[in-house]
């Protein structure tokens, strides 16, 4: 999805499978110690990046030749046009680096947030049931439990207030990215410390969410904190920033939130699901927040004709996300 929606690439399915395997190798080693030795994680990451960029260069060249007549602009189009407007056309290497960064940002973070969403719905059945009640109220789910016919519209998703609260709370507690870097443009002081111009500084998204005074019981998963009645995030624009902030805020944040909402609606309206292991997996934060060995889940389909859960032999699908 990131390749097609954000970059406008059309890569054959047979090539996507190979590129995905290489991409996984790249992601697993992206934060390796920079020691370039044979068989080291750093070397594997470099080799994976070279293979990916070779495939991306082919796709970029095809894209540059077929941009006429499009009725929309994707993220890569905007990146290219912006560089032209500022009088510096991007080199092929810059395009490849930017493209790979967009794919990493879109895929890894969305997969992380999706996994966290599923895990929290598994841990908090009351939240899932409240979400289903909202879907019933908006005609997306029948009272018997089966999904309604029809297309899920953007305006319908926008009107699902509790769903919005659930997604916000997932992103507050389980932000995929730890933080971001900025270059100091002017020397300033913070808590008695002088930060010189030109230094690189890092802001921590997770620490910000954990220490923000506006949030009560910060370690509790509580979507209602974002309800209109409480609106704990209304005081202070810098207390909640799962997508970063400023001019370099995540350009795919609206797409990411839309994806998570559609996923939540599909899960809540079409299936029952349960943890396939005895305990929940251990979580690691690098390169993005994710379960160490994945999250194993069993999905059970719903019978749209009889409003009941299908037998396990007919409908069970085991998956690791």
VEXKOLDO-364664 format. One line per field, with one value per atom (N, C-alpha, C): residue number from 1; z, x, y. Coordinates in steps of 0.05 Angstrom, whole numbers, m for minus. Example, Ala and Ser with C-alpha at 12.3 -4.5 7.8 and 13.67 -1.06 7.14 Angstrom:
BEGIN
seq c(1;1;1;2;2;2) $
pz c(156;156;156;142;143;157) $
px c(264;246;264;257;273;258) $
py c(m114;m90;m66;m45;m21;1) $
! end
This chain:
BEGIN
seq c(1;1;1;2;2;2;3;3;3;4;4;4;5;5;5;6;6;6;7;7;7;8;8;8;9;9;9;10;10;10;11;11;11;12;12;12;13;13;13;14;14;14;15;15;15;16;16;16;17;17;17;18;18;18;19;19;19;20;20;20;21;21;21;22;22;22;23;23;23;24;24;24;25;25;25;26;26;26;27;27;27;28;28;28;29;29;29;30;30;30;31;31;31;32;32;32;33;33;33;34;34;34;35;35;35;36;36;36;37;37;37;38;38;38;39;39;39;40;40;40;41;41;41;42;42;42;43;43;43;44;44;44;45;45;45;46;46;46;47;47;47;48;48;48;49;49;49;50;50;50;51;51;51;52;52;52;53;53;53;54;54;54;55;55;55;56;56;56;57;57;57;58;58;58;59;59;59;60;60;60;61;61;61;62;62;62;63;63;63;64;64;64;65;65;65;66;66;66;67;67;67;68;68;68;69;69;69;70;70;70;71;71;71;72;72;72;73;73;73;74;74;74;75;75;75;76;76;76;77;77;77;78;78;78;79;79;79;80;80;80;81;81;81;82;82;82;83;83;83;84;84;84;85;85;85;86;86;86;87;87;87;88;88;88;89;89;89;90;90;90;91;91;91;92;92;92;93;93;93;94;94;94;95;95;95;96;96;96;97;97;97;98;98;98;99;99;99;100;100;100;101;101;101;102;102;102;103;103;103;104;104;104;105;105;105;106;106;106;107;107;107;108;108;108;109;109;109;110;110;110;111;111;111;112;112;112;113;113;113;114;114;114;115;115;115;116;116;116;117;117;117;118;118;118;119;119;119;120;120;120;121;121;121;122;122;122;123;123;123;124;124;124;125;125;125;126;126;126;127;127;127;128;128;128;129;129;129;130;130;130;131;131;131;132;132;132;133;133;133;134;134;134;135;135;135;136;136;136;137;137;137;138;138;138;139;139;139;140;140;140;141;141;141;142;142;142;143;143;143;144;144;144;145;145;145;146;146;146;147;147;147;148;148;148;149;149;149;150;150;150;151;151;151;152;152;152;153;153;153;154;154;154;155;155;155;156;156;156;157;157;157;158;158;158;159;159;159;160;160;160;161;161;161;162;162;162;163;163;163;164;164;164;165;165;165;166;166;166;167;167;167;168;168;168;169;169;169;170;170;170;171;171;171;172;172;172;173;173;173;174;174;174;175;175;175;176;176;176;177;177;177;178;178;178;179;179;179;180;180;180;181;181;181;182;182;182;183;183;183;184;184;184;185;185;185;186;186;186;187;187;187;188;188;188;189;189;189;190;190;190;191;191;191;192;192;192;193;193;193;194;194;194;195;195;195;196;196;196;197;197;197;198;198;198;199;199;199;200;200;200;201;201;201;202;202;202;203;203;203;204;204;204;205;205;205;206;206;206;207;207;207;208;208;208;209;209;209;210;210;210;211;211;211;212;212;212;213;213;213;214;214;214;215;215;215;216;216;216;217;217;217;218;218;218;219;219;219;220;220;220;221;221;221;222;222;222;223;223;223;224;224;224;225;225;225;226;226;226;227;227;227;228;228;228;229;229;229;230;230;230;231;231;231;232;232;232;233;233;233;234;234;234;235;235;235;236;236;236;237;237;237;238;238;238;239;239;239;240;240;240;241;241;241;242;242;242;243;243;243;244;244;244;245;245;245;246;246;246;247;247;247;248;248;248;249;249;249;250;250;250;251;251;251;252;252;252;253;253;253;254;254;254;255;255;255;256;256;256;257;257;257;258;258;258;259;259;259;260;260;260;261;261;261;262;262;262;263;263;263;264;264;264;265;265;265;266;266;266;267;267;267;268;268;268;269;269;269;270;270;270;271;271;271;272;272;272;273;273;273;274;274;274;275;275;275;276;276;276;277;277;277;278;278;278;279;279;279;280;280;280;281;281;281;282;282;282;283;283;283;284;284;284;285;285;285;286;286;286;287;287;287;288;288;288;289;289;289;290;290;290;291;291;291;292;292;292;293;293;293;294;294;294;295;295;295;296;296;296;297;297;297;298;298;298;299;299;299;300;300;300;301;301;301;302;302;302;303;303;303;304;304;304;305;305;305;306;306;306;307;307;307;308;308;308;309;309;309;310;310;310;311;311;311;312;312;312;313;313;313;314;314;314;315;315;315;316;316;316;317;317;317;318;318;318;319;319;319;320;320;320;321;321;321) $
pz c(0;0;0;16;17;m10;m24;m50;m71;m70;m90;m83;m58;m51;m47;m33;m27;m50;m65;m85;m114;m117;m143;m161;m148;m163;m170;m192;m200;m204;m183;m184;m186;m205;m209;m183;m179;m154;m150;m172;m168;m158;m166;m156;m127;m120;m93;m72;m77;m57;m51;m72;m68;m54;m62;m50;m21;m14;14;31;22;37;41;20;22;42;40;57;87;92;120;130;113;121;126;110;114;141;147;172;196;195;218;225;206;210;208;206;201;224;249;271;282;265;274;279;296;300;274;268;242;240;241;238;213;192;166;164;176;174;160;147;134;153;144;160;183;186;207;199;219;213;196;201;186;156;151;123;110;124;113;107;124;120;95;92;69;43;43;20;12;33;28;16;27;17;m13;m20;m48;m66;m58;m75;m78;m55;m56;m74;m71;m87;m117;m124;m152;m163;m148;m157;m157;m137;m136;m159;m167;m189;m214;m219;m243;m241;m218;m214;m216;m206;m207;m235;m251;m279;m295;m290;m303;m295;m270;m260;m272;m274;m285;m315;m328;m356;m360;m339;m341;m322;m318;m300;m313;m340;m354;m352;m349;m349;m323;m301;m275;m263;m250;m237;m207;m198;m169;m166;m143;m137;m112;m114;m90;m76;m54;m38;m53;m70;m85;m106;m118;m137;m123;m99;m84;m77;m70;m64;m88;m111;m136;m143;m143;m150;m131;m105;m86;m91;m98;m103;m128;m148;m172;m167;m150;m143;m129;m114;m100;m116;m142;m159;m157;m144;m142;m147;m171;m179;m165;m154;m139;m157;m148;m163;m159;m176;m174;m146;m136;m110;m88;m90;m70;m72;m97;m100;m89;m93;m82;m51;m40;m11;1;m12;m2;m5;m27;m31;m10;m5;15;43;49;75;77;55;55;60;46;49;78;89;117;136;132;150;148;124;120;129;121;126;155;165;192;213;211;231;231;207;204;215;208;218;249;260;289;302;292;303;300;277;273;293;298;318;346;353;379;382;360;360;366;352;356;384;394;420;442;439;459;458;434;432;444;442;455;486;495;524;537;521;532;517;523;509;512;535;539;519;512;491;464;458;433;431;453;453;450;463;461;432;419;391;374;379;364;368;392;397;379;377;360;330;322;294;289;309;307;305;321;321;294;279;253;230;236;214;201;214;202;211;233;245;254;245;254;283;296;324;329;309;312;311;300;301;274;252;226;213;195;182;163;160;141;113;93;66;60;41;33;35;25;25;49;61;84;73;80;69;88;77;93;113;105;124;147;141;162;183;173;190;207;195;210;233;229;250;273;271;292;313;333;353;371;380;398;384;359;343;342;338;338;365;387;413;417;407;409;394;369;354;367;378;391;416;431;455;448;427;418;411;396;388;411;432;456;471;477;493;477;451;436;410;413;390;376;350;337;338;335;335;362;371;397;398;376;376;349;349;325;331;309;312;299;311;300;303;284;286;299;318;333;314;309;291;306;332;348;377;388;415;435;453;472;498;519;545;553;565;574;601;621;648;658;651;660;642;621;603;577;567;542;519;499;476;452;443;422;395;379;352;336;319;303;314;340;352;342;343;337;363;366;391;384;403;400;419;409;427;429;453;457;458;439;438;461;467;489;516;521;547;549;527;527;535;523;530;558;567;594;617;610;631;628;607;602;625;638;661;654;629;621;622;621;620;648;656;681;678;698;696;669;665;638;629;647;640;634;638;634;606;592;566;569;563;568;545;524;501;509;530;538;546;551;558;535;511;487;480;496;490;493;482;484;513;530;558;573;566;581;565;541;523;537;547;562;545;519;501;492;502;492;503;526;539;533;514;507;482;461;435;435;454;454;472;483;501;486;462;447;418;411;384;373;369;359;331;316;289;286;309;309;308;300;299;281;277;261;232;216;187;179;197;190;203;209;220;199;207;189;167;141;119;114;125;120;144;162;186;181;162;156;143;126;114;135;153;175;192;201;218;203;177;161;160;155;153;179;202;228;234;226;230;213;188;171;182;191;203;227;245;269;263;243;235;223;206;194;216;234;255;273;281;299;287;261;247;233;228;212;226;250;262;292;304;332;332;350;349;378;380;407;404;426;427;423;405;399;417;435;454;482;501;529;541;532;543;520;526;506;502;478;473;485;488;498;476;484;465;465;441;438;424;427;417;391;383;361;339;313;303;307;309;317;339;353;374;361;370;359;377;376;391;381;399;391;371;376;359;344;341;328;348;339;355;341;353;341;349;330;335;319;331;316;310;284;275;268;277;271;256;232;216;228;219;228;204;210;190;185;162;156;152;148;144;170;188;213;238;233;256;278;271;292;282;301;295;282;260;245;261;257;271;264;283;279;254;247;223;198;198;174;172;195;193;207;221;236;218;222;208;229;229;248;233;246;234;254;245;261;250;266;256;270) $
px c(17;0;17;39;57;69;77;89;70;45;25;13;6;m8;11;33;51;70;78;98;88;64;53;66;80;94;75;80;65;86;90;111;96;105;92;92;71;68;92;103;125;150;153;176;172;147;141;149;144;151;181;197;226;235;224;231;223;201;192;212;222;241;267;276;300;294;270;263;264;254;254;283;301;329;340;332;340;330;305;293;306;311;322;350;364;392;396;374;377;391;388;401;424;437;460;484;503;527;542;552;564;592;593;619;616;631;627;646;637;651;634;647;631;612;588;567;556;565;554;527;511;485;487;507;511;515;532;538;512;497;472;452;452;434;442;469;479;472;477;471;442;424;396;388;400;393;401;424;434;415;405;386;360;350;325;328;350;353;356;367;368;340;323;295;280;285;271;279;305;314;298;294;278;250;237;210;209;229;230;232;250;254;228;214;188;168;168;149;155;180;187;179;177;169;139;124;95;79;89;75;54;53;34;6;m14;m42;m52;m37;m46;m65;m86;m105;m100;m77;m70;m40;m31;m2;3;22;29;52;62;82;108;115;140;138;114;110;115;103;106;136;150;179;194;189;203;196;170;161;172;173;183;213;228;257;260;243;245;238;218;209;231;248;270;296;294;316;338;331;351;337;340;328;342;327;339;354;377;392;378;386;374;380;404;411;393;388;371;342;333;307;305;325;325;326;342;344;317;305;280;257;258;237;239;263;267;259;264;256;226;212;183;171;183;173;177;201;206;187;183;166;137;128;100;95;112;106;112;136;143;125;120;104;75;64;36;33;52;51;52;70;72;46;34;9;m14;m15;m36;m34;m9;m5;m13;m6;m13;m43;m57;m86;m99;m90;m101;m96;m72;m64;m82;m87;m104;m133;m143;m170;m173;m151;m151;m150;m135;m132;m156;m171;m193;m219;m232;m257;m279;m279;m300;m297;m272;m268;m278;m272;m281;m311;m325;m354;m366;m353;m363;m359;m338;m333;m355;m362;m382;m410;m415;m440;m441;m418;m418;m423;m411;m416;m445;m458;m486;m503;m496;m510;m508;m486;m482;m489;m502;m511;m489;m466;m444;m445;m458;m459;m488;m499;m526;m526;m549;m552;m545;m549;m543;m514;m498;m469;m456;m471;m459;m456;m437;m433;m456;m462;m482;m471;m488;m480;m473;m456;m451;m421;m415;m388;m382;m359;m352;m342;m356;m350;m332;m317;m300;m315;m338;m354;m365;m370;m379;m357;m333;m310;m305;m308;m303;m323;m347;m367;m365;m347;m343;m325;m337;m321;m306;m318;m305;m282;m286;m264;m240;m245;m224;m209;m224;m212;m194;m203;m188;m161;m162;m138;m119;m129;m112;m99;m113;m102;m81;m85;m64;m39;m42;m19;m6;m21;m9;9;m2;12;33;28;45;54;65;76;98;96;115;144;147;174;180;204;212;213;222;225;236;247;257;281;295;318;313;325;323;351;357;381;375;391;387;394;375;379;390;384;393;399;421;428;406;400;379;385;370;374;349;353;331;338;322;327;355;366;393;415;409;430;429;452;454;458;440;441;452;476;488;476;477;468;484;470;484;484;477;476;452;454;431;418;393;379;357;350;329;306;282;259;246;237;226;195;183;154;143;155;144;147;170;174;155;150;131;103;94;68;67;89;89;90;100;104;85;69;51;32;30;13;m17;m24;m52;m65;m49;m60;m61;m84;m87;m83;m70;m64;m52;m28;m16;m11;m8;m3;m28;m51;m76;m87;m95;m107;m136;m141;m167;m175;m188;m195;m213;m229;m247;m233;m207;m193;m194;m199;m200;m229;m248;m276;m281;m304;m310;m315;m324;m329;m303;m281;m256;m235;m231;m212;m185;m172;m148;m125;m128;m107;m111;m132;m138;m119;m107;m90;m61;m50;m22;m18;m9;m5;19;37;61;60;37;35;28;17;9;19;40;52;62;43;52;63;57;67;88;100;119;104;118;106;122;110;124;122;140;139;148;161;170;152;128;109;105;98;94;75;84;66;45;49;29;10;9;m7;m36;m48;m76;m82;m64;m67;m64;m45;m41;m66;m77;m101;m124;m127;m149;m146;m121;m116;m123;m115;m121;m151;m165;m194;m208;m200;m212;m206;m181;m174;m191;m194;m210;m239;m250;m278;m281;m262;m263;m261;m243;m239;m264;m274;m297;m323;m326;m351;m352;m329;m329;m318;m307;m293;m293;m288;m281;m252;m236;m208;m198;m178;m167;m137;m123;m94;m89;m69;m63;m41;m31;m10;m20;m6;m14;m11;9;14;20;17;23;53;62;91;106;132;148;152;152;154;182;192;217;212;230;225;241;259;277;273;272;274;248;226;200;188;169;156;142;149;136;141;124;128;153;169;195;191;172;167;140;130;104;81;57;33;16;13;m2;m31;m49;m78;m94;m116;m135;m160;m167;m191;m213;m237;m261;m281;m289;m308;m336;m352;m380;m398;m419;m438;m458;m457;m474;m503;m509;m536;m550;m535;m547;m539;m523;m515;m502;m485;m470;m442;m425;m398;m396;m381;m378;m362;m366;m350;m320;m303;m275;m264;m274;m264;m271;m292;m301;m288;m282;m276;m250;m236;m213;m190;m177;m153;m132;m110;m89;m70;m61;m44;m25;m1;19;23;18;21;43) $
py c(m24;0;25;25;49;54;33;36;47;38;47;74;78;103;126;122;145;150;129;132;130;119;116;95;76;55;33;20;m4;m26;m42;m63;m90;m107;m133;m149;m165;m181;m200;m211;m230;m216;m190;m175;m165;m160;m150;m170;m196;m216;m216;m215;m215;m189;m166;m141;m140;m152;m153;m168;m191;m206;m190;m176;m160;m136;m125;m103;m111;m135;m146;m147;m156;m158;m130;m110;m83;m72;m76;m66;m79;m105;m119;m109;m97;m89;m59;m43;m15;0;m10;3;m14;m29;m45;m27;m37;m22;m18;6;12;0;m27;m41;m58;m51;m63;m88;m110;m135;m156;m176;m197;m210;m215;m229;m212;m187;m170;m160;m152;m141;m116;m100;m75;m82;m102;m109;m120;m136;m147;m124;m104;m81;m65;m61;m46;m62;m88;m104;m103;m105;m104;m76;m55;m28;m26;m37;m35;m49;m73;m88;m73;m62;m46;m22;m8;17;11;m12;m20;m24;m37;m41;m15;2;28;46;45;62;56;31;23;34;32;42;72;86;115;125;112;120;117;94;90;111;118;138;165;173;199;202;179;179;178;173;169;187;211;229;247;247;263;252;269;261;250;251;242;263;253;272;274;265;267;267;276;277;260;242;226;240;228;240;244;225;227;250;253;275;302;304;329;335;313;316;326;315;322;351;358;385;406;399;418;425;404;409;426;422;439;468;472;499;515;500;513;514;507;510;488;466;444;418;408;383;360;341;319;300;290;270;243;223;197;185;189;178;190;216;229;219;214;203;175;159;131;132;149;151;161;181;192;171;156;136;114;104;83;93;118;129;130;138;138;111;91;63;54;59;50;64;90;105;96;90;82;53;35;6;m1;4;m5;7;33;47;38;34;26;m3;m20;m48;m48;m31;m29;m20;2;12;m8;m22;m42;m64;m74;m95;m86;m61;m50;m48;m40;m38;m65;m85;m112;m122;m117;m126;m113;m88;m74;m82;m88;m98;m126;m141;m168;m165;m146;m142;m129;m114;m98;m103;m126;m133;m113;m99;m78;m56;m49;m28;m38;m63;m75;m75;m82;m83;m55;m35;m8;2;m6;1;m12;m37;m50;m37;m27;m12;13;26;50;43;20;11;4;m8;m14;12;32;57;72;67;80;61;39;21;6;3;m12;m41;m47;m74;m79;m102;m109;m116;m114;m121;m150;m167;m195;m201;m182;m186;m187;m188;m190;m162;m159;m133;m126;m100;m92;m90;m92;m89;m60;m55;m28;m20;3;13;31;27;44;71;92;118;134;153;170;186;197;213;196;171;153;148;143;139;164;187;212;216;205;207;187;168;148;160;173;188;169;147;129;115;108;96;115;141;161;161;159;158;133;111;86;88;99;102;122;143;163;151;134;123;102;87;68;83;105;121;136;141;154;134;111;91;75;72;54;67;91;106;89;83;66;77;103;116;129;125;136;166;178;207;217;240;252;270;278;295;322;343;370;383;402;417;444;452;477;500;518;541;565;566;589;579;588;580;587;568;574;559;566;553;537;514;497;485;492;483;488;511;518;508;493;483;499;506;521;501;503;486;503;498;515;511;532;532;511;496;476;448;446;419;404;377;360;352;355;347;327;311;291;297;296;297;269;262;236;237;224;223;207;184;167;181;193;206;230;243;266;256;234;223;213;201;189;210;234;254;278;278;301;304;327;331;330;332;333;305;284;257;245;235;221;191;179;150;143;153;151;123;104;76;60;72;58;63;41;44;53;78;91;109;99;115;139;136;158;183;182;206;227;217;235;242;233;239;269;278;307;315;297;303;309;294;297;312;305;320;326;306;310;322;320;330;358;372;398;420;415;434;429;445;442;426;439;426;408;410;394;370;364;341;315;318;294;298;282;285;259;239;213;214;236;238;260;268;290;316;337;364;383;406;427;421;434;430;402;388;361;339;346;326;304;281;258;265;264;271;250;226;205;200;219;215;211;225;222;195;186;160;138;141;122;119;142;142;130;136;124;94;85;56;42;53;41;40;61;62;40;38;17;m11;m15;m41;m47;m27;m31;m38;m24;m29;m57;m65;m91;m113;m110;m130;m132;m109;m108;m118;m114;m120;m146;m158;m183;m207;m204;m227;m226;m249;m252;m262;m252;m260;m263;m281;m287;m292;m289;m294;m324;m330;m358;m369;m353;m362;m358;m370;m369;m341;m327;m300;m281;m255;m235;m233;m228;m227;m204;m207;m186;m164;m139;m117;m105;m99;m85;m59;m40;m13;m7;m25;m19;m40;m32;m4;12;m3;9;m9;1;m15;m39;m64;m88;m112;m133;m157;m171;m181;m194;m216;m234;m257;m255;m231;m227;m231;m225;m229;m250;m273;m295;m293;m292;m288;m307;m317;m334;m317;m317;m302;m321;m314;m330;m313;m323;m307;m308;m288;m287;m295;m310;m319;m296;m284;m261;m269;m295;m304;m311;m323;m333;m317;m296;m278;m294;m312;m327;m333;m340;m346;m373;m374;m399;m419;m445;m465;m462;m470;m466;m478;m502;m516;m501;m484;m470;m442;m430;m402;m393;m410;m401;m396;m373;m366;m358;m372;m365;m346;m326;m306;m295;m288;m274;m247;m226;m199;m184) $
! end
